[in-house]
Amino acid sequence: QVQLVESGGGLVQPGGSLRLSCAASDRIFRIPIVGWYRQAPGKQREWVASITNGGRINYADSVKGRFTISRDNAKNTVYLQMNSLNAEDTAVYYCNAREPSLGSNYWGQGTQVTVSS
């Protein structure tokens, strides 16, 4: 069982930046895929970015060039640096960890990001 705790959300003005953190209870380098998802009010949860334990990174087109995902194995933490935020980025952001070979899928509790002037 892997526990994930997100932090770093808040209120930011359009054009601003935030860095989200996802702290894992297990050694992060053992988790094959760690990603960020978000869910805006009235919308389905959508994938934002992911990073594998081999360092492979992928982004949704909507955030490419603005968001950066990274991992610090020593701190068991995955980060999401978000720049040039706009109102469409307003959502609850969730950290996800997957171990496909085990059929395991873990979620954090989410952190609210609100982009507003």
N, CA, C and O atoms as a printed pandas DataFrame, in Angstrom:
     atom_number atom_name residue_name chain_id  residue_number  x_coord  y_coord  z_coord
0              1         N          GLN        A               1    0.853   -1.186    0.000
1              2        CA          GLN        A               1    0.000    0.000    0.000
2              3         C          GLN        A               1    0.890    1.238    0.000
3              4         O          GLN        A               1    1.785    1.373    0.835
4              5         N          VAL        A               2    0.637    2.127   -0.934
5              6        CA          VAL        A               2    1.388    3.372   -1.044
6              7         C          VAL        A               2    0.455    4.523   -0.689
7              8         O          VAL        A               2   -0.653    4.626   -1.215
8              9         N          GLN        A               3    0.912    5.374    0.199
9             10        CA          GLN        A               3    0.144    6.574    0.539
10            11         C          GLN        A               3    0.789    7.779   -0.105
11            12         O          GLN        A               3    2.011    7.927   -0.112
12            13         N          LEU        A               4   -0.057    8.638   -0.646
13            14        CA          LEU        A               4    0.407    9.824   -1.346
14            15         C          LEU        A               4   -0.207   11.057   -0.695
15            16         O          LEU        A               4   -1.404   11.080   -0.407
16            17         N          VAL        A               5    0.597   12.068   -0.465
17            18        CA          VAL        A               5    0.105   13.304    0.141
18            19         C          VAL        A               5    0.542   14.477   -0.721
19            20         O          VAL        A               5    1.734   14.739   -0.881
20            21         N          GLU        A               6   -0.436   15.175   -1.271
21            22        CA          GLU        A               6   -0.143   16.342   -2.099
22            23         C          GLU        A               6   -0.114   17.603   -1.243
23            24         O          GLU        A               6   -0.759   17.683   -0.197
24            25         N          SER        A               7    0.637   18.569   -1.706
25            26        CA          SER        A               7    0.676   19.880   -1.071
26            27         C          SER        A               7    1.109   20.904   -2.110
27            28         O          SER        A               7    1.575   20.561   -3.196
28            29         N          GLY        A               8    0.939   22.183   -1.742
29            30        CA          GLY        A               8    1.412   23.238   -2.619
30            31         C          GLY        A               8    0.342   23.982   -3.394
31            32         O          GLY        A               8    0.637   24.955   -4.088
32            33         N          GLY        A               9   -0.894   23.533   -3.281
33            34        CA          GLY        A               9   -1.967   24.221   -3.977
34            35         C          GLY        A               9   -2.280   25.559   -3.342
35            36         O          GLY        A               9   -1.760   25.889   -2.276
36            37         N          GLY        A              10   -3.134   26.331   -4.001
37            38        CA          GLY        A              10   -3.512   27.623   -3.457
38            39         C          GLY        A              10   -4.120   28.511   -4.512
39            40         O          GLY        A              10   -4.478   28.067   -5.603
40            41         N          LEU        A              11   -4.228   29.777   -4.161
41            42        CA          LEU        A              11   -4.779   30.778   -5.062
42            43         C          LEU        A              11   -3.638   31.553   -5.712
43            44         O          LEU        A              11   -2.733   32.030   -5.028
44            45         N          VAL        A              12   -3.688   31.673   -7.019
45            46        CA          VAL        A              12   -2.634   32.374   -7.747
46            47         C          VAL        A              12   -3.279   33.201   -8.858
47            48         O          VAL        A              12   -4.323   32.828   -9.392
48            49         N          GLN        A              13   -2.662   34.302   -9.194
49            50        CA          GLN        A              13   -3.174   35.155  -10.261
50            51         C          GLN        A              13   -2.812   34.582  -11.624
51            52         O          GLN        A              13   -1.831   33.848  -11.749
52            53         N          PRO        A              14   -3.591   34.909  -12.637
53            54        CA          PRO        A              14   -3.242   34.458  -13.992
54            55         C          PRO        A              14   -1.830   34.883  -14.359
55            56         O          PRO        A              14   -1.410   36.011  -14.105
56            57         N          GLY        A              15   -1.117   33.955  -14.959
57            58        CA          GLY        A              15    0.274   34.191  -15.300
58            59         C          GLY        A              15    1.247   33.785  -14.220
59            60         O          GLY        A              15    2.459   33.782  -14.435
60            61         N          GLY        A              16    0.726   33.446  -13.064
61            62        CA          GLY        A              16    1.571   33.077  -11.942
62            63         C          GLY        A              16    2.032   31.633  -11.977
63            64         O          GLY        A              16    1.769   30.897  -12.928
64            65         N          SER        A              17    2.727   31.244  -10.913
65            66        CA          SER        A              17    3.304   29.901  -10.827
66            67         C          SER        A              17    3.005   29.268   -9.479
67            68         O          SER        A              17    2.817   29.954   -8.475
68            69         N          LEU        A              18    2.967   27.961   -9.485
69            70        CA          LEU        A              18    2.863   27.171   -8.258
70            71         C          LEU        A              18    3.665   25.898   -8.450
71            72         O          LEU        A              18    3.848   25.427   -9.573
72            73         N          ARG        A              19    4.138   25.352   -7.350
73            74        CA          ARG        A              19    4.789   24.047   -7.400
74            75         C          ARG        A              19    4.060   23.100   -6.464
75            76         O          ARG        A              19    3.984   23.332   -5.257
76            77         N          LEU        A              20    3.533   22.043   -7.031
77            78        CA          LEU        A              20    2.868   21.014   -6.249
78            79         C          LEU        A              20    3.860   19.924   -5.879
79            80         O          LEU        A              20    4.783   19.619   -6.633
80            81         N          SER        A              21    3.654   19.347   -4.712
81            82        CA          SER        A              21    4.489   18.238   -4.262
82            83         C          SER        A              21    3.620   17.028   -3.946
83            84         O          SER        A              21    2.491   17.159   -3.474
84            85         N          CYS        A              22    4.158   15.877   -4.212
85            86        CA          CYS        A              22    3.476   14.618   -3.898
86            87         C          CYS        A              22    4.479   13.762   -3.128
87            88         O          CYS        A              22    5.430   13.235   -3.705
88            89         N          ALA        A              23    4.262   13.631   -1.840
89            90        CA          ALA        A              23    5.145   12.833   -0.994
90            91         C          ALA        A              23    4.591   11.419   -0.882
91            92         O          ALA        A              23    3.419   11.222   -0.560
92            93         N          ALA        A              24    5.442   10.444   -1.149
93            94        CA          ALA        A              24    5.021    9.043   -1.133
94            95         C          ALA        A              24    5.536    8.335    0.115
95            96         O          ALA        A              24    6.616    8.637    0.623
96            97         N          SER        A              25    4.730    7.378    0.597
97            98        CA          SER        A              25    5.115    6.633    1.790
98            99         C          SER        A              25    6.132    5.559    1.467
99           100         O          SER        A              25    6.853    5.094    2.349
100          101         N          ASP        A              26    6.193    5.163    0.209
101          102        CA          ASP        A              26    7.122    4.130   -0.212
102          103         C          ASP        A              26    8.233    4.776   -1.024
103          104         O          ASP        A              26    8.143    5.938   -1.421
104          105         N          ARG        A              27    9.268    4.006   -1.258
105          106        CA          ARG        A              27   10.377    4.537   -2.044
106          107         C          ARG        A              27    9.896    4.839   -3.460
107          108         O          ARG        A              27    9.476    3.945   -4.195
108          109         N          ILE        A              28    9.966    6.099   -3.819
109          110        CA          ILE        A              28    9.342    6.555   -5.061
110          111         C          ILE        A              28    9.984    5.893   -6.267
111          112         O          ILE        A              28    9.334    5.714   -7.297
112          113         N          PHE        A              29   11.252    5.529   -6.150
113          114        CA          PHE        A              29   11.909    4.971   -7.321
114          115         C          PHE        A              29   11.429    3.561   -7.627
115          116         O          PHE        A              29   11.707    3.022   -8.698
116          117         N          ARG        A              30   10.695    2.955   -6.669
117          118        CA          ARG        A              30   10.150    1.627   -6.912
118          119         C          ARG        A              30    8.833    1.674   -7.665
119          120         O          ARG        A              30    8.389    0.665   -8.214
120          121         N          ILE        A              31    8.219    2.822   -7.692
121          122        CA          ILE        A              31    6.906    2.960   -8.318
122          123         C          ILE        A              31    7.092    3.228   -9.804
123          124         O          ILE        A              31    7.678    4.244  -10.177
124          125         N          PRO        A              32    6.597    2.324  -10.665
125          126        CA          PRO        A              32    6.867    2.466  -12.096
126          127         C          PRO        A              32    6.398    3.784  -12.707
127          128         O          PRO        A              32    7.124    4.408  -13.480
128          129         N          ILE        A              33    5.184    4.205  -12.358
129          130        CA          ILE        A              33    4.626    5.403  -12.985
130          131         C          ILE        A              33    3.990    6.294  -11.910
131          132         O          ILE        A              33    3.135    5.843  -11.147
132          133         N          VAL        A              34    4.405    7.533  -11.861
133          134        CA          VAL        A              34    3.779    8.515  -10.976
134          135         C          VAL        A              34    3.304    9.674  -11.847
135          136         O          VAL        A              34    4.029   10.162  -12.714
136          137         N          GLY        A              35    2.086   10.094  -11.595
137          138        CA          GLY        A              35    1.548   11.148  -12.441
138          139         C          GLY        A              35    0.672   12.113  -11.686
139          140         O          GLY        A              35    0.340   11.906  -10.519
140          141         N          TRP        A              36    0.306   13.163  -12.370
141          142        CA          TRP        A              36   -0.611   14.162  -11.862
142          143         C          TRP        A              36   -1.853   14.181  -12.746
143          144         O          TRP        A              36   -1.772   14.114  -13.972
144          145         N          TYR        A              37   -2.987   14.273  -12.093
145          146        CA          TYR        A              37   -4.267   14.421  -12.754
146          147         C          TYR        A              37   -4.958   15.644  -12.160
147          148         O          TYR        A              37   -4.564   16.142  -11.105
148          149         N          ARG        A              38   -5.979   16.115  -12.839
149          150        CA          ARG        A              38   -6.747   17.222  -12.279
150          151         C          ARG        A              38   -8.216   17.064  -12.626
151          152         O          ARG        A              38   -8.586   16.431  -13.615
152          153         N          GLN        A              39   -9.036   17.659  -11.780
153          154        CA          GLN        A              39  -10.475   17.617  -12.002
154          155         C          GLN        A              39  -11.070   18.979  -11.705
155          156         O          GLN        A              39  -11.067   19.449  -10.567
156          157         N          ALA        A              40  -11.579   19.597  -12.754
157          158        CA          ALA        A              40  -12.236   20.896  -12.615
158          159         C          ALA        A              40  -13.712   20.673  -12.282
159          160         O          ALA        A              40  -14.255   19.603  -12.558
160          161         N          PRO        A              41  -14.355   21.667  -11.697
161          162        CA          PRO        A              41  -15.777   21.529  -11.334
162          163         C          PRO        A              41  -16.624   21.152  -12.546
163          164         O          PRO        A              41  -16.551   21.794  -13.594
164          165         N          GLY        A              42  -17.421   20.110  -12.390
165          166        CA          GLY        A              42  -18.316   19.682  -13.452
166          167         C          GLY        A              42  -17.658   18.930  -14.586
167          168         O          GLY        A              42  -18.306   18.622  -15.586
168          169         N          LYS        A              43  -16.371   18.630  -14.442
169          170        CA          LYS        A              43  -15.648   17.925  -15.507
170          171         C          LYS        A              43  -15.067   16.628  -14.991
171          172         O          LYS        A              43  -14.947   16.415  -13.784
172          173         N          GLN        A              44  -14.708   15.762  -15.931
173          174        CA          GLN        A              44  -14.070   14.510  -15.555
174          175         C          GLN        A              44  -12.609   14.727  -15.205
175          176         O          GLN        A              44  -11.975   15.679  -15.661
176          177         N          ARG        A              45  -12.094   13.833  -14.395
177          178        CA          ARG        A              45  -10.673   13.901  -14.061
178          179         C          ARG        A              45   -9.856   13.653  -15.319
179          180         O          ARG        A              45  -10.160   12.751  -16.100
180          181         N          GLU        A              46   -8.820   14.456  -15.508
181          182        CA          GLU        A              46   -7.979   14.315  -16.698
182          183         C          GLU        A              46   -6.518   14.203  -16.309
183          184         O          GLU        A              46   -6.060   14.765  -15.314
184          185         N          TRP        A              47   -5.819   13.465  -17.123
185          186        CA          TRP        A              47   -4.382   13.282  -16.928
186          187         C          TRP        A              47   -3.643   14.556  -17.314
187          188         O          TRP        A              47   -3.984   15.209  -18.300
188          189         N          VAL        A              48   -2.621   14.906  -16.522
189          190        CA          VAL        A              48   -1.831   16.111  -16.766
190          191         C          VAL        A              48   -0.410   15.778  -17.187
191          192         O          VAL        A              48    0.080   16.280  -18.199
192          193         N          ALA        A              49    0.244   14.935  -16.413
193          194        CA          ALA        A              49    1.646   14.611  -16.684
194          195         C          ALA        A              49    2.012   13.346  -15.935
195          196         O          ALA        A              49    1.372   12.989  -14.946
196          197         N          SER        A              50    3.047   12.671  -16.413
197          198        CA          SER        A              50    3.515   11.480  -15.721
198          199         C          SER        A              50    5.013   11.306  -15.926
199          200         O          SER        A              50    5.598   11.812  -16.885
200          201         N          ILE        A              51    5.611   10.576  -14.994
201          202        CA          ILE        A              51    7.034   10.287  -15.062
202          203         C          ILE        A              51    7.223    8.850  -14.610
203          204         O          ILE        A              51    6.621    8.416  -13.628
204          205         N          THR        A              52    8.059    8.115  -15.326
205          206        CA          THR        A              52    8.326    6.732  -14.960
206          207         C          THR        A              52    9.581    6.654  -14.095
207          208         O          THR        A              52   10.329    7.625  -13.976
208          209         N          ASN        A              53    9.798    5.496  -13.498
209          210        CA          ASN        A              53   11.002    5.362  -12.678
210          211         C          ASN        A              53   12.246    5.286  -13.548
211          212         O          ASN        A              53   13.367    5.323  -13.039
212          213         N          GLY        A              54   12.054    5.182  -14.849
213          214        CA          GLY        A              54   13.179    5.270  -15.770
214          215         C          GLY        A              54   13.396    6.683  -16.276
215          216         O          GLY        A              54   14.309    6.931  -17.063
216          217         N          GLY        A              55   12.555    7.618  -15.824
217          218        CA          GLY        A              55   12.732    9.017  -16.196
218          219         C          GLY        A              55   11.970    9.462  -17.423
219          220         O          GLY        A              55   12.125   10.598  -17.872
220          221         N          ARG        A              56   11.136    8.569  -17.980
221          222        CA          ARG        A              56   10.363    8.963  -19.153
222          223         C          ARG        A              56    9.218    9.883  -18.722
223          224         O          ARG        A              56    8.482    9.584  -17.782
224          225         N          ILE        A              57    9.087   11.002  -19.426
225          226        CA          ILE        A              57    8.110   12.031  -19.064
226          227         C          ILE        A              57    7.152   12.285  -20.218
227          228         O          ILE        A              57    7.538   12.302  -21.387
228          229         N          ASN        A              58    5.891   12.481  -19.853
229          230        CA          ASN        A              58    4.886   12.839  -20.844
230          231         C          ASN        A              58    3.955   13.900  -20.269
231          232         O          ASN        A              58    3.706   13.940  -19.064
232          233         N          TYR        A              59    3.448   14.752  -21.143
233          234        CA          TYR        A              59    2.554   15.825  -20.748
234          235         C          TYR        A              59    1.309   15.836  -21.628
235          236         O          TYR        A              59    1.345   15.455  -22.797
236          237         N          ALA        A              60    0.210   16.285  -21.032
237          238        CA          ALA        A              60   -0.971   16.564  -21.829
238          239         C          ALA        A              60   -0.682   17.793  -22.687
239          240         O          ALA        A              60    0.085   18.670  -22.291
240          241         N          ASP        A              61   -1.293   17.845  -23.847
241          242        CA          ASP        A              61   -1.038   18.976  -24.752
242          243         C          ASP        A              61   -1.392   20.309  -24.106
243          244         O          ASP        A              61   -0.761   21.328  -24.388
244          245         N          SER        A              62   -2.391   20.303  -23.249
245          246        CA          SER        A              62   -2.873   21.551  -22.644
246          247         C          SER        A              62   -1.861   22.180  -21.691
247          248         O          SER        A              62   -1.964   23.368  -21.386
248          249         N          VAL        A              63   -0.890   21.407  -21.218
249          250        CA          VAL        A              63    0.077   21.944  -20.256
250          251         C          VAL        A              63    1.505   21.905  -20.779
251          252         O          VAL        A              63    2.419   22.401  -20.122
252          253         N          LYS        A              64    1.702   21.330  -21.935
253          254        CA          LYS        A              64    3.045   21.180  -22.487
254          255         C          LYS        A              64    3.688   22.551  -22.669
255          256         O          LYS        A              64    3.082   23.464  -23.230
256          257         N          GLY        A              65    4.908   22.681  -22.195
257          258        CA          GLY        A              65    5.622   23.955  -22.290
258          259         C          GLY        A              65    5.396   24.866  -21.094
259          260         O          GLY        A              65    6.109   25.854  -20.920
260          261         N          ARG        A              66    4.400   24.534  -20.265
261          262        CA          ARG        A              66    4.111   25.359  -19.083
262          263         C          ARG        A              66    4.361   24.605  -17.782
263          264         O          ARG        A              66    4.772   25.202  -16.787
264          265         N          PHE        A              67    4.118   23.317  -17.784
265          266        CA          PHE        A              67    4.270   22.499  -16.584
266          267         C          PHE        A              67    5.492   21.603  -16.725
267          268         O          PHE        A              67    5.853   21.181  -17.823
268          269         N          THR        A              68    6.119   21.323  -15.585
269          270        CA          THR        A              68    7.260   20.428  -15.553
270          271         C          THR        A              68    7.108   19.449  -14.400
271          272         O          THR        A              68    6.927   19.850  -13.251
272          273         N          ILE        A              69    7.180   18.174  -14.714
273          274        CA          ILE        A              69    7.119   17.140  -13.682
274          275         C          ILE        A              69    8.527   16.643  -13.410
275          276         O          ILE        A              69    9.340   16.502  -14.324
276          277         N          SER        A              70    8.804   16.381  -12.140
277          278        CA          SER        A              70   10.123   15.881  -11.772
278          279         C          SER        A              70    9.982   15.018  -10.519
279          280         O          SER        A              70    8.961   15.043   -9.832
280          281         N          ARG        A              71   11.041   14.253  -10.244
281          282        CA          ARG        A              71   10.995   13.414   -9.048
282          283         C          ARG        A              71   12.318   13.507   -8.312
283          284         O          ARG        A              71   13.379   13.605   -8.929
284          285         N          ASP        A              72   12.247   13.474   -6.991
285          286        CA          ASP        A              72   13.418   13.458   -6.133
286          287         C          ASP        A              72   13.363   12.157   -5.353
287          288         O          ASP        A              72   12.652   12.053   -4.353
288          289         N          ASN        A              73   14.114   11.166   -5.810
289          290        CA          ASN        A              73   14.051    9.852   -5.176
290          291         C          ASN        A              73   14.506    9.893   -3.724
291          292         O          ASN        A              73   13.996    9.146   -2.889
292          293         N          ALA        A              74   15.456   10.757   -3.426
293          294        CA          ALA        A              74   15.967   10.836   -2.057
294          295         C          ALA        A              74   14.893   11.332   -1.088
295          296         O          ALA        A              74   14.906   10.990    0.094
296          297         N          LYS        A              75   13.969   12.138   -1.599
297          298        CA          LYS        A              75   12.904   12.686   -0.765
298          299         C          LYS        A              75   11.575   11.972   -0.969
299          300         O          LYS        A              75   10.565   12.348   -0.375
300          301         N          ASN        A              76   11.578   10.937   -1.813
301          302        CA          ASN        A              76   10.340   10.207   -2.111
302          303         C          ASN        A              76    9.229   11.149   -2.556
303          304         O          ASN        A              76    8.077   11.005   -2.147
304          305         N          THR        A              77    9.578   12.092   -3.380
305          306        CA          THR        A              77    8.637   13.143   -3.755
306          307         C          THR        A              77    8.652   13.381   -5.260
307          308         O          THR        A              77    9.699   13.353   -5.907
308          309         N          VAL        A              78    7.469   13.614   -5.789
309          310        CA          VAL        A              78    7.317   14.026   -7.181
310          311         C          VAL        A              78    6.734   15.433   -7.180
311          312         O          VAL        A              78    5.851   15.750   -6.385
312          313         N          TYR        A              79    7.232   16.261   -8.070
313          314        CA          TYR        A              79    6.817   17.659   -8.127
314          315         C          TYR        A              79    6.116   17.959   -9.449
315          316         O          TYR        A              79    6.320   17.284  -10.458
316          317         N          LEU        A              80    5.288   18.990   -9.402
317          318        CA          LEU        A              80    4.712   19.528  -10.628
318          319         C          LEU        A              80    4.875   21.043  -10.566
319          320         O          LEU        A              80    4.162   21.731   -9.836
320          321         N          GLN        A              81    5.816   21.540  -11.339
321          322        CA          GLN        A              81    6.026   22.979  -11.439
322          323         C          GLN        A              81    5.079   23.506  -12.499
323          324         O          GLN        A              81    5.097   23.048  -13.642
324          325         N          MET        A              82    4.257   24.462  -12.122
325          326        CA          MET        A              82    3.238   24.994  -13.027
326          327         C          MET        A              82    3.495   26.476  -13.245
327          328         O          MET        A              82    3.451   27.268  -12.303
328          329         N          ASN        A              83    3.759   26.841  -14.471
329          330        CA          ASN        A              83    4.007   28.237  -14.831
330          331         C          ASN        A              83    2.945   28.740  -15.802
331          332         O          ASN        A              83    2.212   27.954  -16.403
332          333         N          SER        A              84    2.874   30.039  -15.943
333          334        CA          SER        A              84    1.924   30.665  -16.868
334          335         C          SER        A              84    0.511   30.132  -16.668
335          336         O          SER        A              84   -0.178   29.769  -17.621
336          337         N          LEU        A              85    0.111   30.095  -15.436
337          338        CA          LEU        A              85   -1.204   29.531  -15.110
338          339         C          LEU        A              85   -2.320   30.431  -15.631
339          340         O          LEU        A              85   -2.199   31.656  -15.674
340          341         N          ASN        A              86   -3.399   29.783  -16.019
341          342        CA          ASN        A              86   -4.573   30.521  -16.454
342          343         C          ASN        A              86   -5.824   29.909  -15.805
343          344         O          ASN        A              86   -5.746   28.884  -15.127
344          345         N          ALA        A              87   -6.955   30.546  -16.023
345          346        CA          ALA        A              87   -8.179   30.131  -15.341
346          347         C          ALA        A              87   -8.556   28.683  -15.646
347          348         O          ALA        A              87   -9.156   28.001  -14.815
348          349         N          GLU        A              88   -8.200   28.224  -16.839
349          350        CA          GLU        A              88   -8.522   26.848  -17.233
350          351         C          GLU        A              88   -7.732   25.812  -16.443
351          352         O          GLU        A              88   -8.048   24.623  -16.487
352          353         N          ASP        A              89   -6.712   26.256  -15.726
353          354        CA          ASP        A              89   -5.922   25.339  -14.894
354          355         C          ASP        A              89   -6.542   25.163  -13.511
355          356         O          ASP        A              89   -6.067   24.343  -12.725
356          357         N          THR        A              90   -7.573   25.905  -13.209
357          358        CA          THR        A              90   -8.238   25.776  -11.922
358          359         C          THR        A              90   -8.855   24.386  -11.786
359          360         O          THR        A              90   -9.656   23.964  -12.620
360          361         N          ALA        A              91   -8.472   23.690  -10.731
361          362        CA          ALA        A              91   -8.933   22.316  -10.529
362          363         C          ALA        A              91   -8.363   21.780   -9.226
363          364         O          ALA        A              91   -7.499   22.395   -8.601
364          365         N          VAL        A              92   -8.867   20.621   -8.835
365          366        CA          VAL        A              92   -8.210   19.862   -7.776
366          367         C          VAL        A              92   -7.188   18.962   -8.459
367          368         O          VAL        A              92   -7.516   18.223   -9.387
368          369         N          TYR        A              93   -5.967   19.033   -7.996
369          370        CA          TYR        A              93   -4.880   18.254   -8.590
370          371         C          TYR        A              93   -4.591   17.045   -7.714
371          372         O          TYR        A              93   -4.435   17.157   -6.498
372          373         N          TYR        A              94   -4.521   15.885   -8.364
373          374        CA          TYR        A              94   -4.315   14.628   -7.669
374          375         C          TYR        A              94   -3.033   13.961   -8.124
375          376         O          TYR        A              94   -2.696   13.960   -9.308
376          377         N          CYS        A              95   -2.343   13.408   -7.182
377          378        CA          CYS        A              95   -1.166   12.585   -7.473
378          379         C          CYS        A              95   -1.610   11.129   -7.601
379          380         O          CYS        A              95   -2.475   10.657   -6.862
380          381         N          ASN        A              96   -1.003   10.437   -8.549
381          382        CA          ASN        A              96   -1.353    9.040   -8.806
382          383         C          ASN        A              96   -0.089    8.212   -8.951
383          384         O          ASN        A              96    0.883    8.639   -9.574
384          385         N          ALA        A              97   -0.117    7.031   -8.374
385          386        CA          ALA        A              97    1.008    6.101   -8.504
386          387         C          ALA        A              97    0.478    4.760   -8.983
387          388         O          ALA        A              97   -0.477    4.220   -8.424
388          389         N          ARG        A              98    1.103    4.232  -10.018
389          390        CA          ARG        A              98    0.633    2.977  -10.611
390          391         C          ARG        A              98    1.746    1.952  -10.708
391          392         O          ARG        A              98    2.894    2.264  -11.025
392          393         N          GLU        A              99    1.364    0.724  -10.422
393          394        CA          GLU        A              99    2.256   -0.428  -10.613
394          395         C          GLU        A              99    1.495   -1.397  -11.504
395          396         O          GLU        A              99    0.850   -2.313  -10.995
396          397         N          PRO        A             100    1.551   -1.222  -12.810
397          398        CA          PRO        A             100    0.732   -2.030  -13.725
398          399         C          PRO        A             100    0.906   -3.527  -13.563
399          400         O          PRO        A             100   -0.062   -4.279  -13.686
400          401         N          SER        A             101    2.123   -3.972  -13.289
401          402        CA          SER        A             101    2.362   -5.411  -13.177
402          403         C          SER        A             101    1.652   -6.009  -11.976
403          404         O          SER        A             101    1.370   -7.207  -11.946
404          405         N          LEU        A             102    1.360   -5.162  -10.975
405          406        CA          LEU        A             102    0.676   -5.635   -9.771
406          407         C          LEU        A             102   -0.800   -5.265   -9.792
407          408         O          LEU        A             102   -1.561   -5.690   -8.923
408          409         N          GLY        A             103   -1.202   -4.485  -10.770
409          410        CA          GLY        A             103   -2.580   -4.026  -10.805
410          411         C          GLY        A             103   -2.892   -3.011   -9.731
411          412         O          GLY        A             103   -4.048   -2.850   -9.340
412          413         N          SER        A             104   -1.863   -2.318   -9.246
413          414        CA          SER        A             104   -2.041   -1.361   -8.159
414          415         C          SER        A             104   -2.188    0.046   -8.709
415          416         O          SER        A             104   -1.562    0.420   -9.700
416          417         N          ASN        A             105   -3.026    0.808   -8.044
417          418        CA          ASN        A             105   -3.312    2.171   -8.476
418          419         C          ASN        A             105   -3.665    2.986   -7.239
419          420         O          ASN        A             105   -4.667    2.712   -6.579
420          421         N          TYR        A             106   -2.853    3.979   -6.924
421          422        CA          TYR        A             106   -3.030    4.750   -5.698
422          423         C          TYR        A             106   -3.272    6.219   -6.016
423          424         O          TYR        A             106   -2.741    6.760   -6.986
424          425         N          TRP        A             107   -4.091    6.853   -5.171
425          426        CA          TRP        A             107   -4.400    8.272   -5.324
426          427         C          TRP        A             107   -4.164    9.017   -4.022
427          428         O          TRP        A             107   -4.346    8.479   -2.929
428          429         N          GLY        A             108   -3.754   10.268   -4.169
429          430        CA          GLY        A             108   -3.698   11.155   -3.031
430          431         C          GLY        A             108   -5.058   11.800   -2.810
431          432         O          GLY        A             108   -6.019   11.515   -3.525
432          433         N          GLN        A             109   -5.126   12.670   -1.812
433          434        CA          GLN        A             109   -6.392   13.289   -1.456
434          435         C          GLN        A             109   -6.700   14.524   -2.299
435          436         O          GLN        A             109   -7.830   15.010   -2.304
436          437         N          GLY        A             110   -5.709   15.022   -3.002
437          438        CA          GLY        A             110   -5.898   16.172   -3.873
438          439         C          GLY        A             110   -5.547   17.489   -3.206
439          440         O          GLY        A             110   -5.621   17.630   -1.985
440          441         N          THR        A             111   -5.165   18.444   -4.030
441          442        CA          THR        A             111   -4.877   19.786   -3.562
442          443         C          THR        A             111   -5.502   20.778   -4.536
443          444         O          THR        A             111   -5.391   20.621   -5.752
444          445         N          GLN        A             112   -6.156   21.792   -3.997
445          446        CA          GLN        A             112   -6.898   22.734   -4.826
446          447         C          GLN        A             112   -5.969   23.795   -5.402
447          448         O          GLN        A             112   -5.161   24.388   -4.687
448          449         N          VAL        A             113   -6.096   24.021   -6.695
449          450        CA          VAL        A             113   -5.400   25.109   -7.372
450          451         C          VAL        A             113   -6.465   26.021   -7.985
451          452         O          VAL        A             113   -7.300   25.580   -8.775
452          453         N          THR        A             114   -6.418   27.278   -7.610
453          454        CA          THR        A             114   -7.374   28.254   -8.136
454          455         C          THR        A             114   -6.602   29.397   -8.775
455          456         O          THR        A             114   -5.770   30.042   -8.135
456          457         N          VAL        A             115   -6.891   29.634  -10.041
457          458        CA          VAL        A             115   -6.245   30.714  -10.773
458          459         C          VAL        A             115   -7.292   31.798  -11.012
459          460         O          VAL        A             115   -8.251   31.616  -11.763
460          461         N          SER        A             116   -7.074   32.928  -10.349
461          462        CA          SER        A             116   -8.068   33.994  -10.419
462          463         C          SER        A             116   -7.434   35.318  -10.039
463          464         O          SER        A             116   -6.518   35.380   -9.219
464          465         N          SER        A             117   -7.943   36.377  -10.657
465          466        CA          SER        A             117   -7.471   37.710  -10.300
466          467         C          SER        A             117   -8.364   38.313   -9.221
467          468         O          SER        A             117   -8.128   39.439   -8.783
